[in-house]
Amino acid sequence: MRNLSDNEVRQLLAAIDGRHPAAARDEALLVFLLHTGLRPSELLGLNVEHVAVDGRARETLDLPGAIAKCGLGRLVALNSAARAAVERLLAYNDAHGWSVAPSAPLAYSTTGNRLCIRMLQYIVSGLRKRAKLDVQATPHSLRHTNLTNLLEACGNTRLVQVHGGHQRLSSVEVYTRPSREAMAAAVEGLVKQG
């Protein structure tokens, strides 16, 4: 699984058609995934109470084991971008007449049901095509992008393991791969040597 570069993330987000009725929802979902590193199934299992209280985003998501992979719940810090995405999702839901009660889903389909994984995959696939990205972009690659960026920022594999909900530290190795940009720059450097 590949992570997306900053430019590819910008292209993906720019591909959202602001005239589409679900544009605000789609942008908020992508930003939330990019800033939390949640698995897509974890995001779609969230209820309002997990991420907000009294209409305001929480600082920390206490991800329940019931929706986490292997039943391993964890604490996930919500940075300012993730909190803003939560509040945009709540505003979107409220504007469409969907419940924002604590037990209500965080992410709704356009028909008012809990958003399913296939629909999220369809949304990201369509954006990838519109953005004309020549790399794979899936909801799960947004998770990898977050975890790769986190590892680059902090250099702490144990922190990334806990944040990402990995059982084994060895699972974090996938995020230590050099970026495509770093590899291209290194290979380009060979031209300058010869």
N, C-alpha and C positions, 0 to 999 in steps of 0.2 A: 504494500500500500504506500502510495506516495503522498507527501505533503505538498501543499500549494505555496508558491512564492507569494510575497506581498503583492506583487503586480497581478498575479493570477487571482488572488482574493479580490483585489479592487475590480478587476474585469468581471468576475463572477457577480459581485454585488451591483456593479453598474449595469449588468444585463437585466436587472429587475425592471420591468415595465411599470412605471409609476401610475399608469392609467388602469392597470389590472386591479380588480376589486380586492385581491388578496396580497397586493404588493407589500403593504405594511407588515402583514403577518410573515410573509416569506423573508423579508429583510431582517426582521427581528429574530426569526428562527435561526437563520444562518449566522448572524452576529452572536447569538447565544451559544451556538455550537462552537464557533471559533474562539470564544472567550472562556468556555468552561471545560472543553475536552470531553464532554459527556459522549457516551455511545448514543447513536440515534434512538435506539430502543429505550434508553434511560430518559432521554428528553421527552419522548412521546408518552412515557408512563407517568410523567410529573402531573400533579394536581396543583392548583393555585396555592394551597397551604404550604407546599414544599418550598416555594420561592418567594412568597409574599404574605404580608400580614396587613390587614386594613388598607389594601390597595397600594402598599409601598413594598418595593423589593427588599428582601432580606439581604444581609451581608454575606451569609453563609447558607449553602444548601446542605441540609442533612439528608443525603440521598438514602432512602430506605432500602434495606436489603431485598425487599420484595420486588423491586424493579431493577436492582443492580445485577450485573452479571455474577453468576455463582453465588448469589445471595449475600455478597459482600458490600454492605452499605459503607458509605464514607462521607466525610465532610469535604465539600467543594467550595472554596472561596469564590464569591461573586464579585468580580471587579466592577468598576463603574460602567463599562460598556455592557456587561452582562446584566447588571441591574437596570440599566436604561432599556435594554431589550425586553426584560420582563415587564416593565411598566408599559412599553409600547404594545406588547401582546395583550395585556389586560385591557388597555384602552381599545384596541382592535376588537376584542371579544365583547366588551361592553357596548361598543358602537353598533355591533351586529346583533345585539339582543341575546347574546349567549351568556350563560352564567359565569360570574366571577366569584362565586361562593368558594369557600375553602376547599370543598371536596370536588369542585369542577375541574375538568381538564385544563391544562395550560394551553395546549395547542388544539385548535378545532379545524376540521375540514370546512370547505365552503358550504357544506350542507348542514353544519351544526353538530356533527359527530366528532368524537376524538380522532385527531389526525392519525392515520396509519403509516407504517414504515414505507409501504409501496408508494403512497402519495408523496412522502418526503423525498424518496428517491427520484420520482418523476419530476418534482419541482427542481431539484438540483441538476438532473440530467438536461432538462429544458434550458436552464440558465447556462450550463456548460456549452450547449450548442449555440445559444444566442451570443455568448461571449467569444465563440470560436476558439475555445481553448483546445490545444492539441495534447493536453495531458488529461488523465482520468480525474474527474472531480465527482465525488460522491459524498453523501452525508458523513460517511466514515472517514473520508480523507480530510474533512474539516476537523475531526478529532485528532488525527495524526498531525495536522498543521499546528493545532494548539499545543500538543505535547512536545513536538519538535521545537517550537518556539520557546516553550517553557524551559526545556533542557538547555537550549542555547543561551537563554537569559540567566539561568541560575547555576548550571553545571552540576546540579545535584540529582543523580539518578534515583536516589531513594525518594526524594520529594516527588519526582515525576511518577514513580511507581505508585505511591500513595494517592496522588492527585488523579491519576488515570485509572485507579482501581485494579491494578495488575496484581495477581497472586505472587508472581515470581519476578525478582529483580532482572533476570535475564530477558524478560519480555520487553524491557525498556531499550534493549540494544537496537531495536529497529529505528529508534529516534536519534541514534548517534551517527547515522549515515550522513556523509557530507551532502550538502544541497547540490542541486543541478548547477546552480550559479557558481558555487565554489569549485566544482569539478571542471566546468567550462573555463573558468579563469585560470585554473592550474594548467589545463591542457593548452590554452592560449599562450601561457607563459613559456611553454616549450618552443613555440614558434620564435619568440623573441631571443631565446638562447641560441638557436641554430641559425 
